[in-house]
Amino acid sequence: MKRTKSLLKTVMVPGLAIAALLSGCGTTADSKPAPQSQTAAPAPTPAPNYARTSGDGYVVYEDHLVKVTKRYGSGSTVGQTYTYDIDVMAKQPVTNVEIDEFLPSSVKFKDSTPKASMNQYGMPSWDLEAIEAGATETIKVMVVPGSTGTFDVCSVVKADPLVCLPLFVGKPELTITKTGPAMIELGESATWNIAVKNTGNAAADMTTIKDAMPAEFTASGALSKNAGTLMPGDTATFQVVGKSTKVGKFTNTATANFDGGEPVTASAPIEVVSSAVAITKTGPAEQYIFVPADYKITVTNKGNTTLTGLVVTDKIPDGAVLQGKVAKSGEVADIDTGKTVFIKPTHDPTRNVYGYWRPGSTNKQTDDHADIITWKIDSLAPGASETFTVTYYSAKPGTLTNVADVKTARGLTDSASAKTLWKAVPGVHTSIADSIDPIQVGMQTVYTIKALNQSPYEGITVTSQVITLPANVKVDSVSAGGTVSGQVVTFGAVDLAPGKEVTRTITVTGVSGGTITTKMETMTNFRTVPILDQESTTIY
């Protein structure tokens, strides 16, 4: 065999003038001419760039639509399988692409990839349909030559230009989110924020947002919004506010839609609770000074939720002396310095007083400056209570008001107070004494009557002083304010400020001898029984 590579021809035709074209395909040596087709057809318009043969055996056809390359693969002996490739590369989008292969009678078609169909001439044909610009379709052909020689295997390529107009078709897509508080108190207002975004690739026309607020809320504004047209990537926001009217768990749902679209929804759960905290403070309505009094502070959860972060404060009034008998650990903040100190009990044995002093101070006397005690409660279940006790006394009379407050982590507050009238312990000293003792019959003596308020703090009232004299004497005169009825002299009420004294006198004359006893009863506003005094006088 003189040549190992066949001459492969490619023909590009605009129509079907096949018979005329076949005259160029056949045996060029050592064989008979190829048989002619029996089908007559008019001669086609000559195709451009017809059947170029390259030195390496490639055959290329090229026009403004396609570039066709035929490449020898393998085979060198008669009766053996020969392979070659047909590459069709689209230079622009083409359709109706069809390849018809024409083989000499001595070359038999065996197979191909992709599979071929047989055309009207009994030759293999491939319908490649459409090819995109720049893409290449490859056909691998297998044939078997039946005799020696050089044969032309020709291809007829048909393609139509594919003229396309890009028509973009997009679709709007809405997403919706809704955020709001997880919990509010009954009677409070909740604010929900709604965001609607067009995540699609086309405009969403006539976009609307609607909120389906639960019936247990009273809306304070509009519940719908016309967001207009949302372009791809645009976001519309909407805020709704509602006041809660009922305790419970509810869900607020919002819906967004656009013209011709499907609605999208988002929900936000919310719980309406009724939290309540109460504080009470009890203590004595009256108390004597220097006598410690206990004040009980009780914090109670009156609501239906667990309270957290409770802070209880008790303001010790100015003038009170805080004791070291605080029932639970607390902190004491001195109002004067603003510093926080801890209770440190001390004992004054001379007064039997328990107080506290500031750490680091050398002065361990009791402190009568106003202070604040603070307790912290981490959590308090519904219905539960915590009680604290504070003990203090007052060193002087007067009314002191003690205020306690509570505040929760969520801002709930309450306040309570206890008012105590601090009274001084009253004291009175009374006396009656004669000026001359003994006396003779016919002589005079003067009884001096005194009442002294011994309290340095408390005023008292001497309501009456009644003096009963024996018949051995005759009443001559009495000082101002006194009345005489037989042998009984009565002095009326007199008010005595702290440390003050009142003095009264009775002048008598002895009328008969003997040793007599004059008795006096003093009544005050703070005693229910009289104070008894007496004076003995001898008459001769």
VOGU-3710 file (C-alpha; in Angstrom, 3 decimals, decimal comma):
1> mkrtksllkt> 0,000/0,000/0,000  1,523/3,272/-1,116  -0,284/5,709/1,264  -1,287/5,300/4,950  -3,600/8,296/5,114  -6,685/8,809/2,998  -7,727/12,077/1,497  -10,814/13,187/3,446  -13,002/15,735/1,748  -15,587/18,005/3,331
11> vmvpglaiaa> -18,313/19,690/1,357  -20,533/22,491/2,703  -23,752/22,937/0,741  -26,744/25,170/1,215  -29,105/22,543/-0,208  -29,243/18,936/-1,399  -27,331/18,856/-4,742  -25,764/15,620/-3,636  -25,300/13,733/-6,932  -23,165/16,434/-8,480
21> llsgcgttad> -20,972/16,631/-5,439  -20,351/12,916/-5,379  -18,422/13,146/-8,602  -15,428/14,328/-6,593  -15,579/11,465/-4,070  -14,187/8,052/-4,955  -11,009/6,158/-5,811  -7,934/8,094/-6,913  -5,666/5,073/-7,478  -5,844/1,287/-7,893
31> skpapqsqta> -9,623/1,265/-8,012  -12,555/1,831/-10,203  -14,538/5,062/-10,194  -17,197/5,288/-7,576  -20,741/4,594/-8,714  -22,911/7,597/-9,363  -26,162/8,235/-7,581  -29,320/7,550/-9,542  -30,947/10,631/-8,131  -30,651/13,676/-10,317
41> apaptpapny> -30,297/17,058/-8,619  -29,370/20,547/-9,770  -25,832/21,689/-9,234  -25,396/23,670/-5,978  -23,763/27,032/-5,518  -20,052/26,391/-4,933  -19,211/26,435/-1,206  -16,386/28,608/0,118  -13,079/27,180/1,279  -13,872/23,785/-0,213
51> artsgdgyvv> -11,896/20,768/1,012  -8,555/22,155/1,999  -5,984/19,423/2,489  -3,241/19,978/5,027  0,114/18,269/4,960  -0,651/16,195/8,069  -3,826/14,733/6,628  -6,347/17,200/8,180  -9,155/18,467/6,046  -10,705/21,804/7,124
61> yedhlvkvtk> -13,731/23,661/5,881  -14,602/27,040/7,332  -17,215/29,711/6,691  -19,003/32,314/8,796  -21,150/29,630/10,483  -18,952/26,614/11,203  -15,457/25,252/11,064  -15,253/21,556/10,089  -12,135/19,440/10,638  -11,625/15,799/9,569
71> rygsgstvgq> -8,773/13,946/11,221  -7,336/10,536/10,360  -7,217/8,214/13,349  -5,999/4,703/12,649  -5,959/1,870/10,081  -3,534/0,816/7,294  -4,569/-2,544/5,851  -7,338/-3,690/3,569  -10,142/-5,380/5,514  -9,047/-3,663/8,713
81> tytydidvma> -11,078/-1,015/10,616  -10,132/2,559/9,822  -11,112/5,426/12,195  -11,318/9,131/11,640  -12,978/12,121/13,402  -15,267/14,835/12,151  -15,165/17,971/14,357  -17,865/20,606/13,852  -17,177/23,855/15,727  -19,885/26,557/15,717
91> kqpvtnveid> -18,537/30,071/15,132  -21,930/31,473/16,029  -25,111/29,819/17,294  -26,353/27,389/14,623  -29,239/24,963/14,360  -30,410/22,176/12,060  -26,818/20,932/11,910  -26,650/17,770/9,783  -23,641/15,746/8,618  -24,008/13,294/5,697
101> eflpssvkfk> -21,026/11,062/5,009  -20,483/9,693/1,453  -18,239/6,651/1,098  -16,873/4,974/-2,037  -18,336/1,565/-2,802  -15,096/-0,122/-1,707  -15,321/1,474/1,757  -18,003/0,068/4,009  -19,447/1,973/6,975  -19,027/0,000/10,208
111> dstpkasmnq> -20,018/2,158/13,204  -19,779/5,617/14,745  -20,031/7,592/17,944  -22,602/8,997/18,178  -24,694/6,442/16,325  -25,543/7,270/12,725  -28,781/6,940/10,850  -28,813/6,058/7,151  -29,939/8,738/4,717  -31,848/8,304/1,470
121> ygmpswdlea> -28,616/7,402/-0,325  -27,883/4,626/2,101  -25,062/6,645/3,640  -24,501/7,430/7,376  -26,006/10,679/8,575  -25,883/12,557/11,906  -28,369/15,165/13,078  -26,491/17,352/15,595  -29,392/19,747/15,996  -28,133/23,042/17,541
131> ieagatetik> -24,597/23,983/18,603  -23,753/26,982/20,766  -21,183/29,510/19,636  -17,674/28,243/20,378  -18,828/24,679/21,082  -17,571/21,663/19,150  -19,365/18,415/18,335  -17,170/15,422/17,426  -18,202/12,347/15,402  -15,928/9,314/15,497
141> vmvvpgstgt> -16,383/7,212/12,327  -15,282/3,578/11,766  -15,095/2,144/8,208  -13,597/-0,978/6,585  -11,961/-0,658/3,074  -12,517/-3,705/0,849  -9,666/-3,065/-1,614  -6,390/-1,250/-1,854  -6,105/2,269/-3,155  -6,616/5,863/-2,060
151> fdvcsvvkad> -10,214/6,790/-1,393  -12,043/10,048/-0,791  -14,571/9,909/2,042  -16,612/13,069/1,736  -18,841/14,946/4,197  -21,750/17,182/3,393  -22,376/19,667/6,234  -25,573/21,633/6,526  -26,213/24,339/9,183  -28,636/27,207/9,613
161> plvclplfvg> -27,755/30,359/11,535  -29,532/30,635/14,857  -30,522/34,255/15,448  -31,561/34,698/19,091  -33,096/37,573/20,995  -32,421/37,274/24,769  -35,682/37,651/26,648  -35,006/37,791/30,421  -37,728/36,182/32,509  -37,303/36,625/36,260
171> kpeltitktg> -39,324/35,809/39,343  -39,854/37,838/42,515  -39,256/36,006/45,800  -40,222/37,481/49,161  -38,803/36,591/52,558  -40,216/37,953/55,810  -38,872/38,186/59,337  -40,599/39,342/62,494  -39,025/40,182/65,829  -40,488/41,305/69,129
181> pamielgesa> -40,226/40,854/72,904  -40,528/37,337/74,288  -42,276/38,553/77,446  -44,081/41,669/78,638  -46,169/42,604/81,654  -49,931/42,808/81,523  -50,868/46,303/80,438  -47,526/46,967/78,774  -47,147/47,562/75,044  -45,153/45,316/72,720
191> twniavkntg> -43,384/46,520/69,595  -42,858/44,116/66,666  -40,499/44,860/63,768  -41,298/43,291/60,396  -38,837/43,161/57,490  -39,791/41,992/53,978  -37,026/41,458/51,409  -37,203/40,653/47,698  -34,623/37,881/47,284  -35,737/37,088/43,726
201> naaadmttik> -34,475/38,448/40,403  -37,527/40,436/39,304  -39,507/43,321/40,759  -42,291/42,508/43,221  -45,112/44,884/42,358  -47,853/46,012/44,725  -46,162/44,499/47,763  -48,304/44,545/50,912  -47,558/43,743/54,559  -50,302/42,792/57,005
211> dampaeftas> -50,096/42,000/60,706  -52,597/39,680/62,381  -52,258/40,996/65,938  -53,855/38,709/68,554  -57,237/39,805/69,867  -55,715/40,057/73,346  -53,777/43,137/72,227  -55,052/46,605/71,401  -53,233/48,051/68,399  -52,012/51,605/68,690
221> galsknagtl> -51,422/52,120/64,972  -51,944/50,702/61,488  -51,726/46,935/60,973  -51,057/47,003/57,221  -48,679/48,748/54,850  -48,512/49,149/51,095  -44,798/48,745/50,367  -45,193/49,415/46,611  -42,631/47,861/44,262  -39,672/46,043/45,742
231> mpgdtatfqv> -36,792/45,674/43,346  -34,471/42,651/43,753  -32,521/43,109/46,981  -34,853/45,793/48,358  -36,233/45,523/51,900  -39,401/47,096/53,300  -39,845/47,491/57,066  -42,976/47,862/59,137  -43,475/48,342/62,865  -46,625/47,536/64,814
241> vgkstkvgkf> -47,398/48,258/68,468  -50,026/46,625/70,657  -51,004/46,885/74,325  -51,630/43,641/76,181  -55,032/43,108/77,794  -54,846/39,488/78,940  -52,354/37,129/80,552  -51,231/34,160/78,447  -49,052/32,936/75,585  -49,834/34,324/72,145
251> tntatanfdg> -48,432/34,371/68,609  -48,363/37,395/66,352  -48,194/36,577/62,635  -47,375/38,873/59,743  -47,996/38,189/56,034  -46,401/39,719/52,932  -47,471/39,317/49,320  -47,113/40,903/45,891  -49,230/41,041/42,773  -49,455/37,533/41,356
261> gepvtasapi> -47,318/35,988/44,087  -47,760/33,554/46,944  -47,981/34,973/50,491  -45,127/34,461/52,971  -45,570/34,599/56,730  -43,482/35,052/59,868  -44,535/34,674/63,487  -43,263/35,914/66,838  -44,384/34,257/70,088  -44,987/36,436/73,140
271> evvssavait> -45,972/35,734/76,722  -47,979/38,231/78,733  -47,363/37,885/82,443  -48,661/39,626/85,519  -45,659/40,184/87,722  -46,093/41,983/91,014  -43,898/42,551/93,998  -45,038/43,809/97,387  -43,142/44,900/100,469  -44,451/45,412/103,988
281> ktgpaeqyif> -42,751/46,797/107,046  -43,998/46,481/110,598  -42,735/47,905/113,857  -44,046/49,353/117,123  -46,207/52,442/116,960  -44,646/53,690/120,222  -41,401/52,843/121,968  -39,347/54,261/124,782  -35,994/55,740/123,899  -32,930/53,541/124,370
291> vpadykitvt> -35,129/50,456/124,123  -34,348/48,569/120,830  -37,296/47,889/118,545  -37,535/45,181/115,862  -38,787/46,065/112,391  -39,777/43,247/110,053  -39,505/43,718/106,294  -41,331/41,160/104,150  -41,016/40,957/100,363  -43,686/38,886/98,580
301> nkgnttltgl> -44,089/37,807/94,955  -47,714/38,697/94,210  -47,559/37,806/90,514  -47,517/34,653/88,398  -43,879/34,728/87,307  -40,615/34,144/89,109  -38,991/37,432/90,036  -35,235/37,769/89,669  -32,536/40,172/90,757  -34,472/41,676/93,655
311> vvtdkipdga> -32,753/44,395/95,678  -34,233/45,295/99,060  -33,112/48,490/100,778  -33,984/49,810/104,211  -33,216/53,386/105,124  -32,492/53,782/108,784  -33,795/57,209/109,801  -31,456/59,879/111,047  -31,366/59,808/114,846  -31,754/56,034/115,075
321> vlqgkvaksg> -28,967/53,790/116,295  -28,721/50,594/114,238  -28,214/47,398/116,205  -26,135/44,391/115,228  -29,177/42,126/115,182  -29,801/41,995/111,441  -31,464/38,672/110,703  -29,717/38,072/107,357  -26,470/39,191/105,849  -26,775/42,707/104,528
331> evadidtgkt> -24,704/45,645/103,488  -24,813/49,020/105,146  -24,155/52,165/103,157  -23,428/55,284/105,149  -25,338/58,171/103,628  -22,779/60,697/104,867  -19,809/59,110/103,081  -21,564/57,091/100,376  -19,349/54,128/101,194  -20,605/50,600/101,649
341> vfikpthdpt> -19,720/48,882/104,904  -20,788/45,660/106,555  -22,587/45,338/109,836  -20,146/44,614/112,637  -21,849/44,151/116,014  -20,301/45,771/119,089  -21,342/45,805/122,706  -21,278/48,724/125,127  -21,486/47,063/128,557  -22,017/50,351/130,373
351> rnvygywrpg> -25,297/50,896/128,548  -26,011/47,317/127,483  -26,368/48,608/123,903  -25,559/46,651/120,750  -24,602/48,762/117,775  -22,226/48,615/114,823  -19,183/50,528/113,781  -17,383/51,038/110,544  -14,531/48,598/109,857  -11,166/50,243/110,390
361> stnkqtddha> -12,566/52,875/112,711  -11,231/53,204/116,241  -14,490/54,754/117,415  -16,704/51,879/118,509  -19,509/54,023/119,848  -22,957/53,584/118,467  -23,759/55,449/115,247  -26,894/57,562/114,965  -26,349/58,705/111,364  -28,829/57,625/108,728
371> diitwkidsl> -27,754/54,472/106,910  -29,071/52,130/104,226  -29,090/48,354/104,545  -29,191/46,362/101,312  -30,193/42,748/100,753  -30,197/40,857/97,457  -32,599/38,084/96,451  -31,562/36,104/93,361  -35,068/34,787/92,623  -38,480/34,639/94,234
381> apgasetftv> -41,118/32,181/93,046  -44,791/33,170/92,694  -46,368/33,399/96,127  -43,031/33,128/97,949  -41,801/35,605/100,561  -38,549/36,675/102,161  -38,433/38,389/105,556  -35,663/40,542/107,007  -35,370/42,049/110,474  -33,724/45,324/111,414
391> tyysakpgtl> -33,289/46,461/115,012  -32,544/49,990/116,158  -33,342/52,436/118,929  -33,632/56,184/119,306  -31,619/58,125/121,836  -34,111/60,972/121,977  -37,857/61,328/121,810  -39,653/62,068/118,588  -41,281/60,375/115,621  -39,053/58,437/113,239
401> tnvadvktar> -40,184/56,947/109,938  -38,327/53,942/108,535  -38,747/53,355/104,750  -38,011/50,096/102,921  -37,990/49,616/99,144  -37,760/46,691/96,735  -36,854/46,683/93,056  -36,688/43,738/90,636  -34,416/43,193/87,669  -37,300/44,089/85,351
411> gltdsasakt> -37,974/47,364/87,164  -40,946/46,455/89,372  -40,898/48,448/92,605  -42,763/48,824/95,870  -42,243/50,741/99,092  -43,370/50,480/102,696  -42,742/52,422/105,868  -43,113/52,099/109,607  -43,574/55,102/111,881  -42,662/54,976/115,566
421> lwkavpgvht> -43,202/57,555/118,263  -40,160/57,366/120,495  -40,989/58,476/124,034  -38,712/59,276/126,926  -39,308/57,478/130,216  -40,856/60,050/132,553  -39,753/60,496/136,146  -41,062/62,718/138,982  -39,921/63,379/142,527  -42,433/64,722/145,101
431> siadsidpiq> -41,925/65,845/148,687  -43,650/67,573/151,637  -41,693/69,048/154,563  -42,549/71,285/157,561  -40,495/74,391/158,299  -40,541/74,050/162,150  -40,815/70,857/164,101  -41,777/70,646/166,985  -44,121/73,586/167,508  -46,134/74,767/170,488
441> vgmqtvytik> -49,887/75,100/170,420  -50,617/78,442/168,868  -47,406/78,443/166,812  -47,262/78,253/162,986  -45,341/75,930/160,649  -45,213/75,967/156,834  -45,515/72,804/154,750  -43,504/73,111/151,536  -44,748/70,827/148,701  -42,530/70,127/145,692
451> alnqspyegi> -42,847/68,179/142,386  -39,725/67,768/140,159  -39,703/66,407/136,559  -36,604/64,215/136,623  -36,651/63,307/132,908  -34,192/65,236/130,731  -36,320/64,549/127,635  -40,013/64,210/128,430  -42,380/66,838/129,744  -44,908/65,686/132,334
461> tvtsqvitlp> -48,120/66,969/133,906  -48,752/66,891/137,643  -52,503/66,582/137,439  -53,213/67,070/141,147  -51,725/67,155/144,632  -54,081/66,486/147,564  -52,888/67,111/151,139  -54,864/65,864/154,138  -54,073/67,537/157,493  -55,040/66,184/160,986
471> anvkvdsvsa> -57,428/68,103/163,251  -54,504/69,156/165,507  -53,757/72,001/163,095  -55,735/74,763/161,483  -55,089/75,808/157,869  -54,183/79,469/157,811  -53,304/79,956/154,123  -52,274/78,174/150,899  -50,151/79,319/147,954  -51,605/80,212/144,578
481> ggtvsgqvvt> -53,688/77,529/142,902  -54,630/75,780/146,118  -58,139/75,266/147,479  -59,150/74,374/151,038  -62,039/72,155/151,989  -61,998/71,508/155,753  -58,728/69,749/156,520  -58,061/68,932/152,809  -55,968/71,196/150,576  -55,975/70,525/146,793
491> fgavdlapgk> -53,596/71,930/144,174  -54,606/71,668/140,497  -52,743/70,523/137,361  -49,396/71,957/136,368  -47,131/71,093/133,351  -43,468/70,530/134,033  -40,872/70,655/131,289  -37,851/68,301/131,538  -35,902/69,200/134,724  -38,457/71,728/135,967
501> evtrtitvtg> -39,970/71,852/139,489  -43,116/73,334/141,050  -43,284/74,461/144,726  -46,439/75,028/146,773  -46,979/75,938/150,437  -49,549/75,485/153,228  -49,336/77,542/156,451  -50,933/75,970/159,551  -51,240/76,741/163,332  -51,126/74,113/166,056
511> vsggtittkm> -54,399/73,884/167,966  -53,835/70,800/170,161  -50,865/68,762/171,258  -49,744/65,447/169,885  -47,676/63,860/167,104  -49,476/64,185/163,781  -48,923/62,864/160,236  -49,817/64,973/157,198  -50,421/62,849/154,015  -50,071/63,905/150,351
521> etmtnfrtvp> -51,217/62,132/147,174  -49,724/63,281/143,824  -51,268/62,223/140,486  -49,461/62,545/137,094  -50,366/62,018/133,454  -48,192/58,910/133,182  -49,328/57,040/136,330  -52,610/55,421/137,183  -51,939/55,289/140,926  -50,965/58,222/143,169
531> ildqesttiy> -47,524/58,933/144,575  -47,777/58,931/148,395  -45,779/61,261/150,660  -46,193/62,171/154,363  -44,641/64,463/156,985  -44,672/63,992/160,801  -44,965/67,016/163,108  -44,947/67,198/166,928  -47,165/69,744/168,705  -46,836/70,409/172,480
//
